[in-house]
Amino acid sequence: MITTEDKKYLQRCIELAKQALEEGDEPFGSVLVAENGEILAEDYNHVATGDHTQHPEFALAR
């Protein structure tokens, strides 16, 4: 079940996706959240550069 806290993070992903779209990229956003709820990192898609490995989840994993 999705919690209220989960929805907060999902909303942030949507905001990041909108930012990517506004910058001419595909609309994807990701957040990395610690167990205590702190957002450790966030990013959005950068594949429009031609490098299709520049998805936000890859950047956060690195």
N, C-alpha and C positions, 0 to 999 in steps of 0.2 A: 504494500500500500504506500502511496506517495504521501509524505508528511508535509506540513506547512513549511518546515525548514527546507525540504527538498524542492518545493515550489519556488522558494526564494532563489535557490541556485539555478534552477531551470529558467527562471525569468532573466537572470543575469546572462545565461547562455544565449537567450533570445536577443537581448540587447547587443551582445557581442556579434551575433550573426547579422543583425541590422547594420552594425558598423562595417562589417566586411562587405555587405551588399552595397552600402553607400560608397565604398572605396573601389567598387567595380569587381568584387570577388564573389565567390560562391558563399551563400549565407550559412556558415557554420561557426559556432562558438563553443568553447570548452572552459570549464573551471576545475581546478584541483583543490579539493577541500580536505582539510585535516579532520581527524576524528573529533576534535573539540569544536568543529564548525568554522574554523578560520579558513578563509580563502587564501591558499598559498601561492597560487599563480592562476592566470587566465590569459587566453589568447583567442584569436579568430583566424579564419582561413587566409592564407597567403598564396594560394595556388595560381593566381592570375599572373604571377611572375614567370610561369612556365615550369616551375619545379613542383610536381604533383605530390611531393612528400611533405609539403608545407601545410599540412592539416594541423589544426590547433592541438589535437590530442598527441600527435607526434612531438610537437614542440614542447609540450608539458612533460612528456615522458623523458625527453632529453635533459 
